[in-house]
Amino acid sequence: MTKHGLHQDHTQAWVIQTWLSFILSVGATSIGILYLPVDNWVKGYMGMGLVFTVGSTISLTKTQRDTYEAKKLTSRLDDAKVEKILAEHNHLNL
C-alpha cells in the first residue's frame, strides 16, 4: 500500500476480496430466502428486507466517509490558518 498524505490505496487483492465477500453473502442469503419452505409473500418480504438492508448499509457507509472527509478538510484548513498566523508572528518578530 502506498501512502498519499493520510490516504492509503487499497491493494487489488483487498478490492477483489471485498467484492467477493459482498457477492457471496448477498447470493447465499438470496438463495436461502428462495429455498425457505414458506409462502412467496414471506420470501418477497424477506427479499425486500435484504435489499433495504444492503441499501441502507451503503448509505450509512457513504455518510460516514463523507463526514470523515469533511472533518479531515476542516482540520487541514485549521492547520493552514495556524501555520499562517505563526508565520506572520515569526515574520513580525524578526
C-alpha positions as CSV (number, residue, x, y, z in Angstrom):
1,M,0.0,0.0,0.0
2,T,1.3,3.4,-0.9
3,K,0.6,6.4,1.2
4,H,-0.7,9.7,-0.3
5,G,-0.9,12.0,2.7
6,L,-3.2,10.3,5.1
7,H,-4.8,8.2,2.5
8,Q,-3.8,4.6,1.8
9,D,-4.5,2.9,-1.5
10,H,-6.2,-0.5,-1.4
11,T,-4.4,-3.5,-3.0
12,Q,-6.1,-5.3,-5.8
13,A,-6.4,-8.4,-3.6
14,W,-8.3,-6.4,-1.0
15,V,-10.7,-5.0,-3.5
16,I,-11.3,-8.5,-5.0
17,Q,-11.8,-10.0,-1.6
18,T,-14.3,-7.3,-0.5
19,W,-16.4,-7.7,-3.8
20,L,-16.3,-11.5,-3.5
21,S,-17.4,-11.3,0.1
22,F,-20.3,-9.0,-0.8
23,I,-21.4,-11.1,-3.7
24,L,-21.2,-14.4,-1.8
25,S,-23.0,-13.0,1.3
26,V,-25.9,-11.5,-0.7
27,G,-26.0,-14.5,-3.1
28,A,-26.1,-17.1,-0.2
29,T,-28.7,-15.1,1.6
30,S,-30.8,-14.8,-1.5
31,I,-30.6,-18.5,-2.2
32,G,-31.5,-19.2,1.4
33,I,-34.6,-17.0,1.1
34,L,-35.6,-18.6,-2.2
35,Y,-35.5,-22.1,-0.7
36,L,-37.3,-21.4,2.5
37,P,-40.3,-23.6,3.0
38,V,-42.7,-20.6,3.3
39,D,-45.2,-18.8,1.0
40,N,-43.9,-16.5,-1.7
41,W,-45.2,-13.4,0.1
42,V,-42.9,-14.2,3.0
43,K,-40.0,-14.7,0.6
44,G,-40.8,-11.4,-1.0
45,Y,-40.9,-9.7,2.3
46,M,-37.5,-11.1,3.3
47,G,-36.1,-10.3,-0.1
48,M,-37.2,-6.7,0.4
49,G,-35.6,-6.6,3.8
50,L,-32.3,-7.8,2.3
51,V,-32.4,-5.2,-0.4
52,F,-33.2,-2.4,2.0
53,T,-30.5,-3.6,4.5
54,V,-27.9,-3.5,1.7
55,G,-29.1,-0.1,0.5
56,S,-29.1,1.4,4.0
57,T,-25.7,-0.1,4.7
58,I,-24.3,1.6,1.6
59,S,-25.9,4.9,2.5
60,L,-24.5,4.7,6.1
61,T,-21.0,3.9,4.8
62,K,-21.1,6.8,2.4
63,T,-22.3,9.2,5.0
64,Q,-19.6,8.1,7.5
65,R,-17.0,8.5,4.8
66,D,-18.3,12.0,3.8
67,T,-18.3,13.0,7.5
68,Y,-14.7,11.8,7.9
69,E,-13.6,13.6,4.7
70,A,-15.3,16.8,5.8
71,K,-13.6,16.7,9.3
72,K,-10.2,16.0,7.6
73,L,-10.7,19.0,5.3
74,T,-11.7,21.2,8.2
75,S,-8.7,20.1,10.2
76,R,-6.4,20.9,7.2
77,L,-7.9,24.4,6.9
78,D,-7.5,25.0,10.6
79,D,-3.9,23.8,10.4
80,A,-3.2,26.1,7.5
81,K,-4.7,29.1,9.4
82,V,-2.5,28.3,12.4
83,E,0.6,28.0,10.1
84,K,-0.2,31.4,8.5
85,I,-0.6,33.1,11.9
86,L,2.6,31.6,13.2
87,A,4.4,32.6,10.0
88,E,3.1,36.2,10.3
89,H,4.0,36.2,14.0
90,N,7.5,35.0,13.3
91,H,8.0,37.4,10.5
92,L,7.0,40.4,12.7
93,N,9.4,39.3,15.5
94,L,12.4,39.1,13.2
